[in-house]
Structure formats: structure tokens, C-alpha cells
Amino acid sequence: MKCPRYIRVRSVLLCLQASLAGVVIAPRPASADVKIQKTITADEAKQHIQETNTVCGVVASTKFLASKSKLTFLNLGRAFPDHVFTAVIPESARSKFKDPPEEFYKGKTICVTGVITTHNDKPQIMVDDPSQIEVRESATPSTNSPAVPAATPPAPTMGK
């Protein structure tokens, strides 16, 4: 006959084995350095440095540096130098845009997705592809809107 102590030890070992198996096959939680993407305002971007997010705001001013670095800047929130966030388009990505970004996006509400970094204590996202920028609405009339047809001239009359 088996002693009760042996049965208790065996039961404890069986429970430990089942628990260990559960830990091994259970899904693991996301790593602490993985950031969940969310939409934030240009003013909130400063609190989300080194996170991947979508930053939305009105393009208040733009600038293309034709010399030196050939960077394109889309300043959100307020015009440079009081801007609160910048989407930076390097020369290598500029050719991927159908229209010059500094002209196309000016005055429009856009959302920029990417990793938020800083430059001179201002938050920014480096834009390597046009798909990172989504136009939400336009604050100024779009140049892509269809032209309004001109008034039709009167039809010629047949005789008097």
C-alpha cells in the first residue's frame, strides 16, 4: 500500500508539471519596447519621442532647401520658427512624390506616420515614402479640383 505522503508529493509534482507546461505554451506578452501606434496631435508629439505614431495637424509653413541637404520641411501647428512638429522629407524620398511636397501639402491637414525623433528640441518624423503622409482635409482650395467650365457663348443665329 502506498503511503499518503507519496501521493501528496506525486500530486504536487503533477501540478508543477502542468503549470510549467502552461507557461511554456502560453502566448508571450509584447515586448516592453514595442510601441502601439496611435493618432496624436502635433502638440502631443513631444511626449511620444522614440514611439511610432501618427501625428496630425495643419501644415502651417513649408520649406525646400534647394542647396546643401535638399531637405523638405512640412511644419505643423504653427509656422517656422514657432512650429510644434515637422515632417522632414530627405532628398532621396522627394522624387517619390508626384508634386513638390512643399507646394502640395501647404495649408492642408495631414497625418504623418513614423518614428518620432527630435531635432533642436522639436519633434519630427523622417518621411521616406509618400504613403507615410495622408491628407485629411484641405484648409485651402485644392489645385486638383476640376475646373469650372466657362460660360457657353451664345449660339450663332441663322439670318435676321
Secondary structure, DSSP 8 states (H G I E B T S, - for coil): ---HHHHHHHHHHHHHHHHHHHHHHS-----TT-----EEETTTGGGGTTSEEEEEEEEEEEEE--STT--EEEEESS-TTS-SEEEEE-HHHHTTSSS-HHHHSTTEEEEEEEEEEEETTEEEEE--SGGGEEEEEESS--TTS---------------
